[in-house]
Amino acid sequence: MSLRTVTRRIAAMETSDGAGVRIKRSLGQSPHTRLDPYLMLDEFGSDEPQDYIAGFPSHPHRGFETVTYMIEGHMLHEDHLGNRGNLKNGGVQWMTAGRGIVHSEMPQQESGQMRGFQLWLNLPAAEKMKPAGYRDIQPEDIPDLRLGDARIKLVAGTLTIDGQAREGAVTGGSTQPLYADIHLPANGEVQVPVADALAGLVYLYEGAAALNTETGPEDLTRSTAHVLSEGDSISLRAGAEGARLLLIAGRPIGEPVVQYGPFVMNSREEIEQTLQDYRDGRLTA
């Protein structure tokens, strides 16, 4: 196997979104900090209600998908299609904006910890105007796998373990998204296969870890998107306190990206049409 190495580090920056929710944003700080097919990666985490209580009131999207992974907390999703889903500890909300969706994501708690991630996954031009959709994935529906010393929650994609293909809660798609939450015990190690056609990153959010490479270990930094080189696997080793990391990968789309806030299309003209559709009430028609 060819081990991947770190080619770029994108440290998360503190900012706010929605009605004032405090977040750390790595991918998506600017057009130069994306990783095709991914547009944005936000980490949120606080036990201070003022950091999250205002939530994300109704807002529109077009042209991509959002994946919200709740590690701790309780948030309610509602959209114009009549979908209503409770996102709780360990659950995932996978929303396809497609041609247009208007939704809200509001905390259902007044105190305690709220912690998780939101990832934006681009859609190719041929899929940007497909019907909107929503999936509310419960924790028990996310495969909990063992590989090496690691426990892996496989949100999306396929991993080959002991010669057997193991599928995540979400599979398929033109970008073949791979989304895995990797838990390593103290000094634990794991080698995870990643198809060489996929662009990838690892994001350390708890503990300490290093990426093992053919030239030696590369220490990983907390709250940083570590963009990976080409290769067909990653090798990880945790520090003395263990580690939790996200492995995110996908097949690049290779098309122009023109973004205006919550709208992501391929040209300025398409963005202008989207804005007109939104003003005229046709975004979700």
C-alpha positions as CSV (number, residue, x, y, z in Angstrom):
1,M,0.0,0.0,0.0
2,S,1.1,3.6,-0.7
3,L,0.8,5.7,2.4
4,R,-0.6,9.2,2.1
5,T,1.2,12.2,3.6
6,V,0.1,15.7,4.6
7,T,0.5,18.2,1.8
8,R,-1.4,21.2,3.4
9,R,-2.6,22.3,6.8
10,I,-5.7,24.5,7.0
11,A,-6.1,25.6,10.6
12,A,-9.7,26.3,11.6
13,M,-10.5,30.0,12.3
14,E,-13.0,31.1,14.9
15,T,-16.1,32.8,13.4
16,S,-19.9,32.8,13.7
17,D,-22.7,31.7,11.5
18,G,-26.5,31.5,11.6
19,A,-27.9,33.8,14.3
20,G,-24.5,34.0,16.1
21,V,-23.5,30.4,16.6
22,R,-19.7,30.2,17.4
23,I,-17.9,27.8,15.1
24,K,-14.4,26.9,13.9
25,R,-14.1,26.9,10.1
26,S,-11.3,25.1,8.3
27,L,-12.4,24.3,4.7
28,G,-14.3,27.3,3.3
29,Q,-12.6,30.2,4.9
30,S,-12.0,31.4,1.4
31,P,-12.3,30.1,-2.2
32,H,-8.6,29.0,-1.8
33,T,-9.4,26.7,1.2
34,R,-11.6,24.1,-0.4
35,L,-10.9,20.5,-1.2
36,D,-12.9,19.4,-4.3
37,P,-15.6,18.1,-3.9
38,Y,-15.8,19.6,-0.4
39,L,-16.7,23.3,0.1
40,M,-16.7,23.8,3.9
41,L,-16.0,22.1,7.2
42,D,-17.2,23.7,10.4
43,E,-16.6,22.4,13.9
44,F,-18.9,23.6,16.7
45,G,-18.5,22.8,20.4
46,S,-19.4,24.7,23.6
47,D,-21.2,24.2,26.9
48,E,-22.0,27.9,27.0
49,P,-25.6,28.4,25.8
50,Q,-24.9,31.9,24.4
51,D,-22.5,30.3,21.9
52,Y,-25.3,28.2,20.2
53,I,-28.7,29.0,21.6
54,A,-29.8,31.3,18.7
55,G,-29.2,28.5,16.2
56,F,-29.8,28.7,12.5
57,P,-33.2,30.2,11.7
58,S,-34.8,29.6,8.3
59,H,-32.4,30.1,5.4
60,P,-32.1,28.8,1.8
61,H,-29.6,26.6,0.0
62,R,-29.0,25.6,-3.6
63,G,-26.5,23.4,-5.5
64,F,-24.9,21.2,-2.8
65,E,-25.4,18.9,0.2
66,T,-24.9,19.5,3.9
67,V,-23.9,16.8,6.3
68,T,-24.4,17.6,10.0
69,Y,-22.8,15.2,12.5
70,M,-23.9,15.7,16.1
71,I,-21.5,14.3,18.7
72,E,-23.3,15.8,21.7
73,G,-26.5,17.8,21.9
74,H,-30.0,18.1,20.4
75,M,-31.0,20.1,17.4
76,L,-34.3,20.2,15.4
77,H,-34.3,20.3,11.6
78,E,-37.4,21.6,9.7
79,D,-37.7,22.4,6.0
80,H,-40.2,23.6,3.4
81,L,-40.8,20.0,2.3
82,G,-42.4,19.2,5.7
83,N,-39.4,17.2,6.9
84,R,-38.8,17.4,10.7
85,G,-35.9,15.6,12.3
86,N,-34.3,15.5,15.7
87,L,-30.6,15.4,15.5
88,K,-29.2,13.9,18.8
89,N,-26.0,12.4,20.2
90,G,-24.3,10.4,17.4
91,G,-26.9,11.2,14.7
92,V,-26.4,12.6,11.2
93,Q,-28.6,14.9,9.1
94,W,-27.8,14.5,5.4
95,M,-29.6,17.2,3.4
96,T,-29.5,17.6,-0.4
97,A,-30.4,21.2,-1.3
98,G,-30.5,20.4,-5.0
99,R,-32.5,23.0,-6.9
100,G,-33.5,24.6,-3.6
101,I,-34.5,24.1,0.0
102,V,-35.4,26.4,2.9
103,H,-34.7,25.0,6.3
104,S,-33.9,25.8,9.9
105,E,-31.7,24.1,12.5
106,M,-32.5,25.1,16.0
107,P,-31.1,23.9,19.4
108,Q,-33.6,22.0,21.6
109,Q,-31.6,22.5,24.8
110,E,-31.0,25.6,27.0
111,S,-27.9,24.3,28.7
112,G,-25.2,21.6,28.4
113,Q,-22.7,20.7,25.7
114,M,-23.5,21.0,22.0
115,R,-20.7,19.6,19.8
116,G,-20.4,18.4,16.2
117,F,-19.5,19.2,12.6
118,Q,-21.2,20.5,9.5
119,L,-19.7,19.5,6.1
120,W,-20.7,21.0,2.7
121,L,-20.4,18.6,-0.2
122,N,-20.6,20.1,-3.7
123,L,-22.8,18.6,-6.5
124,P,-21.7,18.4,-10.1
125,A,-23.5,20.6,-12.6
126,A,-25.7,17.8,-13.8
127,E,-27.1,17.3,-10.3
128,K,-27.3,20.8,-8.9
129,M,-31.0,21.3,-10.0
130,K,-32.2,17.9,-8.9
131,P,-35.1,17.7,-6.3
132,A,-34.2,18.5,-2.7
133,G,-34.1,15.7,-0.2
134,Y,-33.4,14.9,3.4
135,R,-32.2,11.9,5.5
136,D,-32.3,11.7,9.2
137,I,-29.8,9.0,10.2
138,Q,-30.0,7.6,13.7
139,P,-26.8,6.6,15.6
140,E,-27.8,2.9,15.6
141,D,-27.9,3.1,11.8
142,I,-24.3,4.1,11.5
143,P,-22.0,1.0,11.2
144,D,-19.6,0.7,14.1
145,L,-16.5,-1.1,12.8
146,R,-13.3,-2.4,14.2
147,L,-10.0,-2.1,12.3
148,G,-6.6,-2.5,13.9
149,D,-6.8,-0.8,17.3
150,A,-9.5,1.6,16.1
151,R,-13.3,1.9,16.4
152,I,-14.7,3.5,13.2
153,K,-18.1,5.0,12.8
154,L,-18.7,4.9,9.1
155,V,-21.1,7.7,8.2
156,A,-20.6,7.4,4.4
157,G,-18.7,5.4,1.9
158,T,-17.1,1.9,1.8
159,L,-14.1,0.5,3.7
160,T,-12.5,-2.9,2.9
161,I,-11.8,-4.7,6.2
162,D,-10.2,-8.2,6.1
163,G,-11.1,-8.4,2.4
164,Q,-14.7,-7.6,3.0
165,A,-16.3,-4.4,1.7
166,R,-18.2,-2.7,4.6
167,E,-20.7,0.0,3.7
168,G,-21.5,3.1,5.7
169,A,-24.9,4.6,6.4
170,V,-24.8,6.5,3.1
171,T,-23.3,4.9,0.0
172,G,-23.0,5.7,-3.7
173,G,-23.1,9.2,-5.3
174,S,-21.1,10.6,-8.1
175,T,-18.5,12.0,-5.7
176,Q,-18.3,8.7,-3.7
177,P,-18.1,10.5,-0.3
178,L,-16.2,8.8,2.5
179,Y,-16.9,10.1,6.0
180,A,-15.4,8.2,9.0
181,D,-15.1,9.1,12.7
182,I,-12.0,7.2,13.9
183,H,-11.6,6.6,17.7
184,L,-8.1,5.4,18.8
185,P,-7.1,4.3,22.3
186,A,-3.9,5.4,24.0
187,N,-1.0,4.6,21.6
188,G,-3.3,2.8,19.3
189,E,-2.6,2.4,15.6
190,V,-4.6,1.8,12.5
191,Q,-4.1,1.7,8.7
192,V,-7.2,2.6,6.8
193,P,-7.6,2.0,3.0
194,V,-8.6,5.0,1.0
195,A,-9.2,4.6,-2.7
196,D,-6.5,6.5,-4.6
197,A,-9.2,8.2,-6.8
198,L,-10.4,10.1,-3.8
199,A,-9.1,13.4,-2.5
200,G,-8.9,13.4,1.3
201,L,-8.2,15.0,4.6
202,V,-7.9,14.1,8.3
203,Y,-9.2,16.3,11.0
204,L,-8.0,15.7,14.6
205,Y,-10.6,17.0,17.1
206,E,-9.7,15.2,20.3
207,G,-6.4,14.0,21.9
208,A,-3.2,13.7,20.0
209,A,-2.1,11.7,16.9
210,A,0.4,11.4,14.1
211,L,0.2,10.2,10.5
212,N,2.7,7.5,9.9
213,T,4.5,7.9,6.6
214,E,7.4,6.1,4.8
215,T,9.7,8.9,6.0
216,G,8.5,9.0,9.6
217,P,5.6,10.3,11.7
218,E,3.9,13.6,10.9
219,D,2.3,15.1,14.0
220,L,-1.3,16.3,13.5
221,T,-2.7,19.5,14.9
222,R,-6.0,19.9,16.6
223,S,-8.8,21.7,14.7
224,T,-6.9,21.6,11.4
225,A,-7.8,20.1,8.1
226,H,-4.8,18.1,7.0
227,V,-5.0,17.7,3.2
228,L,-3.6,14.4,2.1
229,S,-1.3,13.4,-0.8
230,E,-2.2,10.7,-3.3
231,G,-2.0,7.2,-2.1
232,D,-4.2,4.3,-1.2
233,S,-4.2,4.3,2.6
234,I,-3.5,6.3,5.7
235,S,-1.7,5.1,8.8
236,L,-2.5,6.7,12.2
237,R,-1.0,6.4,15.7
238,A,-2.6,8.0,18.7
239,G,-0.8,9.7,21.6
240,A,-0.8,8.7,25.3
241,E,-4.4,10.1,25.7
242,G,-5.9,8.5,22.6
243,A,-7.4,10.4,19.7
244,R,-10.6,11.1,17.7
245,L,-10.3,12.1,14.1
246,L,-12.5,12.5,11.0
247,L,-11.4,11.0,7.7
248,I,-13.1,12.7,4.9
249,A,-12.6,11.9,1.2
250,G,-14.4,12.2,-2.1
251,R,-13.9,12.0,-5.9
252,P,-13.1,15.5,-7.2
253,I,-15.7,17.1,-9.6
254,G,-13.2,19.3,-11.5
255,E,-15.8,22.0,-12.4
256,P,-15.9,25.8,-11.7
257,V,-17.3,26.8,-8.3
258,V,-19.1,30.1,-8.0
259,Q,-20.5,30.6,-4.5
260,Y,-22.7,33.4,-3.1
261,G,-23.4,32.6,0.6
262,P,-25.7,29.6,0.7
263,F,-25.8,29.2,-3.1
264,V,-23.2,27.2,-5.0
265,M,-23.3,27.0,-8.8
266,N,-20.9,26.9,-11.7
267,S,-21.2,30.4,-13.1
268,R,-22.1,34.0,-12.2
269,E,-25.1,33.8,-14.4
270,E,-26.4,30.8,-12.5
271,I,-25.9,32.6,-9.2
272,E,-27.8,35.7,-10.6
273,Q,-30.7,33.4,-11.7
274,T,-30.7,31.7,-8.3
275,L,-31.0,35.1,-6.5
276,Q,-33.8,36.0,-8.9
277,D,-35.5,32.7,-8.2
278,Y,-35.2,33.3,-4.4
279,R,-36.6,36.9,-4.7
280,D,-39.5,35.6,-6.8
281,G,-40.3,32.6,-4.6
282,R,-39.2,30.1,-7.2
283,L,-36.2,28.7,-5.5
284,T,-38.1,25.7,-4.1
285,A,-40.7,25.5,-6.8
